[in-house]
Amino acid sequence: MKTATLEVLEPEEKIFGSKTVGSYFVREFVDGEHMGGSFFKTEQEAKDHIKEFVDPEVWEYNENKQVS
């Protein structure tokens, strides 16, 4: 199952020792294993990416619980 987490970064926070391109970090998981991630400038961009990445039933559950 594909899942993802959304992390809001602190101003000037560094990831892996480097500044990031955006303040929102999406971590991607497949069957619970971390597979990668991406940075986004806006929360909406990050959520749009998550919606495309995760399995549809995961997104639907999160939308119904108002957690995404």
Protein Blocks (a to p, Z undefined) as FASTA:
>chain_A
ZZdddddddehiaeehiacfbfbdcdddeehiafbdcddfbfklmmmmmmmmmcfklmmm
mmmnopZZ
